[in-house]
Amino acid sequence: MFGDDLNDTLPLPVIETVAERFRLLSDPTRLQILNDLHAHGERAVGELVSSLGLSYATASKQLALLRAHRVVARRREGNRVFYRISDPSLEEVCTVVCQSVREHWAQWGKQLEATLPIQ
């Protein structure tokens, strides 16, 4: 499937781990947080709350989950906690997925335009 060699198949424990990573990244709130961190590099929890319109409880819960899966890391400065993306593969994965979505939307737009009456 996704091994290094085209003839490789992944063992079930690896497939389950990959599925867990995709589940982690499937949540829109977590993707918003990651997108914001990608755009700004590092953010305090309060900045994420303000920027994304989240409650502190929601932001903290999602950040804790991302941290538990080693996708983000944190550092403390006084009583403020700053988060940043710590998984370097995340940018590549998101770039590939976003590019695929853009291409599908472009194709869908062309198909839609072809069905509309000419004015």
C-alpha positions as CSV (number, residue, x, y, z in Angstrom):
1,M,0.0,0.0,0.0
2,F,2.3,2.8,1.2
3,G,5.5,1.0,1.9
4,D,8.8,2.2,0.5
5,D,8.8,-0.6,-2.1
6,L,5.7,-0.9,-4.4
7,N,5.5,-4.6,-3.5
8,D,5.6,-4.0,0.3
9,T,2.5,-4.3,2.3
10,L,2.2,-2.8,5.7
11,P,1.6,-5.0,8.8
12,L,-1.7,-4.4,10.6
13,P,-0.2,-2.6,13.6
14,V,1.4,0.0,11.2
15,I,-1.9,0.4,9.3
16,E,-3.7,0.9,12.6
17,T,-1.2,3.6,13.6
18,V,-1.6,5.3,10.3
19,A,-5.4,5.2,10.7
20,E,-5.1,6.7,14.1
21,R,-3.0,9.6,12.7
22,F,-5.7,10.2,10.0
23,R,-8.4,10.2,12.7
24,L,-6.4,12.8,14.6
25,L,-6.1,15.0,11.6
26,S,-9.7,14.6,10.6
27,D,-11.1,17.0,13.1
28,P,-11.8,20.5,11.8
29,T,-10.9,22.2,15.1
30,R,-7.6,20.5,15.2
31,L,-6.9,21.4,11.6
32,Q,-7.8,25.0,12.3
33,I,-5.3,25.0,15.2
34,L,-2.6,23.4,13.0
35,N,-3.3,25.8,10.2
36,D,-2.9,28.8,12.6
37,L,0.3,27.4,14.0
38,H,1.6,26.8,10.5
39,A,0.8,30.4,9.6
40,H,2.3,32.0,12.8
41,G,5.0,29.5,13.8
42,E,4.2,29.6,17.5
43,R,1.2,30.8,19.5
44,A,0.1,31.1,23.0
45,V,-3.2,29.4,23.9
46,G,-4.9,32.8,24.3
47,E,-3.8,33.8,20.8
48,L,-5.3,30.6,19.4
49,V,-8.5,31.2,21.3
50,S,-8.8,34.8,20.1
51,S,-7.8,34.0,16.5
52,L,-10.0,31.0,16.0
53,G,-13.0,31.9,18.2
54,L,-12.5,28.8,20.4
55,S,-13.2,28.5,24.1
56,Y,-10.1,27.9,26.3
57,A,-11.5,24.5,27.2
58,T,-11.8,23.4,23.6
59,A,-8.4,24.8,22.7
60,S,-6.8,23.1,25.6
61,K,-8.4,19.8,25.0
62,Q,-7.4,19.7,21.3
63,L,-3.9,20.9,22.0
64,A,-3.5,18.2,24.7
65,L,-4.6,15.6,22.1
66,L,-2.2,16.9,19.5
67,R,0.6,17.0,22.0
68,A,-0.1,13.5,23.2
69,H,0.3,12.3,19.6
70,R,3.6,14.4,19.3
71,V,2.2,16.6,16.5
72,V,2.7,19.8,18.6
73,A,5.1,20.7,21.3
74,R,4.8,23.4,24.0
75,R,7.0,25.6,26.0
76,R,6.2,27.6,29.1
77,E,7.1,31.3,29.5
78,G,6.0,32.5,32.9
79,N,2.3,31.7,33.1
80,R,1.9,31.5,29.3
81,V,2.1,28.3,27.3
82,F,3.2,28.5,23.7
83,Y,2.6,25.7,21.1
84,R,4.3,25.0,17.8
85,I,4.1,22.2,15.3
86,S,6.7,19.6,16.1
87,D,6.1,16.9,13.4
88,P,8.0,18.0,10.3
89,S,6.0,15.5,8.1
90,L,2.8,17.4,8.8
91,E,3.4,20.2,6.3
92,E,4.1,17.7,3.5
93,V,1.0,15.7,4.2
94,C,-1.2,18.8,4.4
95,T,0.3,20.2,1.2
96,V,-0.4,17.0,-0.7
97,V,-4.0,16.8,0.6
98,C,-4.7,20.5,0.0
99,Q,-3.4,20.3,-3.5
100,S,-5.6,17.3,-4.3
101,V,-8.6,19.2,-2.9
102,R,-7.8,22.2,-5.1
103,E,-7.5,20.0,-8.1
104,H,-10.8,18.3,-7.4
105,W,-12.5,21.7,-6.9
106,A,-11.1,23.1,-10.1
107,Q,-12.3,20.0,-12.0
108,W,-15.7,20.3,-10.4
109,G,-15.9,24.0,-11.4
110,K,-15.1,23.2,-15.0
111,Q,-17.8,20.5,-15.0
112,L,-20.3,23.0,-13.5
113,E,-19.4,25.7,-16.0
114,A,-19.9,23.2,-18.9
115,T,-23.4,22.5,-17.7
116,L,-24.5,26.1,-17.3
117,P,-26.3,27.9,-20.1
118,I,-24.3,30.5,-22.0
119,Q,-25.5,34.0,-21.3
